[in-house]
Amino acid sequence: MSLLKTFSPDGKDFFVNVNAIMSVQPTGPSSAWHGHRSTLKTITGDRYECGENAASVMEKIARIQASQTGGEQS
């Protein structure tokens, strides 16, 4: 199991199983004003508000998946 380390809008670190993440969506302007930059949705339907932007989260996921398969991330 590979874990993605990210942080909540209040700055606390949390971990999510990369294989359980179904989608990463950017938040709207209202949520962003409160520090929510993206929302992670898991295969079980759980949603996690994230203080990191969606592009950054997707890059981390790609690096983790590349390391799982032995591939290189450019």
C-alpha positions in Angstrom: 0.0 0.0 0.0 1.4 3.4 -1.0 0.3 6.5 0.9 -0.1 10.0 -0.3 1.0 12.6 2.3 -0.8 15.9 2.0 -2.3 18.4 4.4 -5.7 19.7 5.4 -6.8 23.3 5.1 -5.7 23.9 8.7 -2.2 22.6 8.0 -2.4 19.2 9.6 -0.8 16.4 7.6 -2.9 13.3 6.6 -2.3 10.2 4.6 -4.5 8.6 1.9 -4.0 5.3 0.2 -3.1 6.2 -3.4 -5.0 3.1 -4.8 -8.2 4.3 -3.0 -8.2 7.7 -4.6 -10.9 7.9 -7.3 -10.6 11.6 -8.2 -9.0 14.9 -7.3 -11.0 18.0 -8.0 -10.1 21.7 -7.5 -12.4 23.6 -5.3 -14.4 26.7 -6.1 -13.4 30.3 -5.1 -15.5 30.2 -2.0 -13.8 27.1 -0.6 -10.4 28.4 -1.7 -11.0 31.5 0.3 -11.2 29.2 3.4 -8.0 27.4 2.5 -9.5 24.4 0.7 -7.6 23.9 -2.5 -8.8 20.5 -3.7 -11.1 17.6 -2.7 -10.0 14.0 -2.8 -12.7 11.4 -3.4 -12.1 7.8 -2.5 -13.6 4.6 -3.9 -15.6 4.3 -0.7 -17.2 7.7 -1.3 -15.2 9.5 1.4 -14.2 13.1 0.6 -11.2 14.8 2.1 -10.7 18.6 1.8 -7.1 19.3 1.0 -5.0 22.5 1.5 -2.9 21.6 -1.5 -3.9 22.4 -5.1 -5.2 19.6 -7.3 -2.3 19.8 -9.8 0.2 19.3 -7.0 -1.7 16.4 -5.6 -1.9 14.8 -9.0 1.9 15.2 -9.5 2.5 13.4 -6.1 0.1 10.6 -7.1 1.9 10.2 -10.5 5.3 10.0 -8.8 4.1 7.4 -6.3 2.5 5.3 -9.1 5.6 5.5 -11.2 7.7 4.3 -8.3 5.3 1.4 -7.8 5.8 0.3 -11.4 9.5 1.0 -11.6 8.9 3.8 -14.2 10.4 7.2 -14.3 8.5 10.4 -13.8 9.9 13.3 -16.0 
